[in-house]
Amino acid sequence: MLEFTKKILRGVSFDAQLFQKELHKAMKWITDAEEFKKFQEWCIIEFGAMYPKILSNAFKRKQMTII
């Protein structure tokens, strides 16, 4: 499922709103802390230059719900 999510995010990365929507959907189903960390690192490497604010806000929110 993680690979499918990566494919979706790459496919919608041309549009900030679609990217943000799909990112939030992906983050809802990732419950394993290790898998989430790997996903976060991948997103930062892949899209950090393109959508730094979207990624920062999304991962900040998710970490607040984990605590």
C-alpha positions as CSV (number, residue, x, y, z in Angstrom):
1,M,0.0,0.0,0.0
2,L,2.9,2.4,0.7
3,E,4.3,2.0,-2.8
4,F,0.8,2.7,-4.2
5,T,0.6,5.8,-2.1
6,K,4.0,7.0,-3.4
7,K,2.8,6.5,-6.9
8,I,-0.3,8.5,-6.3
9,L,1.6,11.4,-4.7
10,R,4.0,11.5,-7.6
11,G,1.0,11.6,-10.0
12,V,-0.7,14.5,-8.3
13,S,2.4,16.5,-7.4
14,F,1.6,18.9,-10.3
15,D,-1.2,20.4,-8.2
16,A,-0.7,21.6,-4.6
17,Q,-4.3,21.0,-3.5
18,L,-4.5,17.5,-4.9
19,F,-1.1,16.7,-3.4
20,Q,-2.2,17.9,0.1
21,K,-5.5,16.0,-0.1
22,E,-3.7,12.7,-1.1
23,L,-1.0,13.3,1.5
24,H,-3.6,13.6,4.3
25,K,-5.4,10.5,3.1
26,A,-2.2,8.5,3.1
27,M,-1.3,9.7,6.6
28,K,-4.6,8.5,8.0
29,W,-3.9,4.8,7.3
30,I,-0.2,4.7,8.3
31,T,-0.3,3.6,11.9
32,D,3.1,2.0,12.4
33,A,5.6,4.5,13.8
34,E,8.5,3.1,11.8
35,E,6.6,3.0,8.5
36,F,5.4,6.6,9.2
37,K,9.0,7.8,9.8
38,K,10.1,6.2,6.5
39,F,7.2,7.7,4.7
40,Q,8.0,11.2,6.1
41,E,11.6,10.9,5.1
42,W,10.6,9.9,1.6
43,C,8.2,12.8,1.3
44,I,10.8,15.3,2.4
45,I,13.4,13.9,-0.1
46,E,10.9,13.7,-2.9
47,F,8.8,16.8,-2.4
48,G,10.5,18.9,0.2
49,A,11.7,21.5,-2.3
50,M,8.3,21.7,-4.1
51,Y,5.9,21.7,-1.1
52,P,7.9,22.5,2.1
53,K,5.0,24.2,3.8
54,I,2.4,21.5,3.1
55,L,4.7,18.8,4.3
56,S,5.7,20.7,7.4
57,N,2.1,21.4,8.4
58,A,0.9,17.9,7.7
59,F,3.7,16.1,9.6
60,K,3.4,18.6,12.5
61,R,-0.3,17.8,12.8
62,K,0.3,14.1,12.7
63,Q,3.0,14.1,15.3
64,M,0.7,16.1,17.6
65,T,-2.0,13.4,17.4
66,I,0.6,10.7,18.2
67,I,1.7,12.4,21.4
